[in-house]
Amino acid sequence: MKKPKKPKQQGPEAGVPPDNHNGNGTPSWGRSCPRGPGAPNLQRNDKLIEQIRQIIADSPEVRAEKVEPLLEAVASGTYEIDARKLANCLIAELILKR
C-alpha cells in the first residue's frame, strides 16, 4: 500500500508560489483583497466616486470671474504678457513632461 503524498508547503519560506496570482502572472504572497460587490471598501469608493461626479457636474465649465477681466483687457488693448513668466512656465512644462 502506497503512502499518501504529503502536500507541498506554499509561501515565500517554502519557495513554492501560492495557488493564487495577482492577475499579471506573478504570485501573490500576501492576503488578497476582498472581492465582490459586498466588500466594504468598494462600496465606500463607489459613494466617493459618485460624490466627485456630482461636484464636477455642479461646477461651471468656465470660471467667469477669471475669464471676464481677461476678455476686457484684451478688448481694450491693455492685456500684456510677461515674457519672463511665460518663458518660465514653458520651461517648467517641458521639464515636467520628460
N, C-alpha and C positions, 0 to 999 in steps of 0.2 A: 504494500500500500504506500502511495506517494504522500509525502508531506505537503500540506497546502503552502503555496508560495506566500512569503511574507510581503505585504505591500511596501513599496519603496517610500521612504520618508521624503516629504516635499518641503520646500522652503529654501531660503538662502543658505542656511547652515548645512544642508544636505547636498547642495549643488544641483538639485533637481528642480526644474521650473515647476511652478504650481499649475494646476489644470486650467486656471483662469488666465486670460490675457487682457491687456488694456486696450485692445482694438487695433493697435498698429503692429501686431505680431510680436511685441516684446512682453515678457512675463510681468505680471503684476504681483509683487511680493506683499504689498500692504492690504489692508482691509478695503473692500470695494465700497463704492458709494451706493446709497440706497437707490433703487431703480423703481420706476413705475410712477403712475400719477399720484399715488398716496404718499410719496416722500415729502416730508415737511419742508425741506429747503427748496424744493422745486416749486411748491405752492407759494412760498414767500417770494421767490423770484418772479413768478408769474404775476403776482399782485404788484410788485415793484415795477416791472416792465409795463404793465397796464397804466400805472400812475404816471410814468415817464411819458408814455404815448399821449396821455391826456394833457399833460403840461405842454408838450410840443404842439398839440392840436390847438390849444387855447392861446398860444403865443402868436403875436403878429409876425408875418413873414418879413416885413420891412419895419425897422425901427424908425418911425417918422421923426422922432426927436433928434436923431443923428443925421438923417438924410436932408431934412428941410433946410437947416443952416448951410449945408454944403451946396445945395442947389441954388440958394440965394447968392452965395459968394461967387459961384461960377457965373451965374447970370449977370451979376453986377461987375464982373471982372476983377474982383478983389481976392479971389482964391489964389493962393500962392503955394507952391510945392517947395518944401525944404529939401534941397538936393542931397544934403549930407544925411538927413534922416532916411530919405528914400534909398540911398546907396547902402546904408547900414542894414536896412530891412531886407534888401535884395541879397546882400552878402550872407546875412543870417539865414535866410531862406535856402540859399544854395548849400550852405554848410549843413543844415539840418536834414536836407533831403539826401545827402550822401551817406 
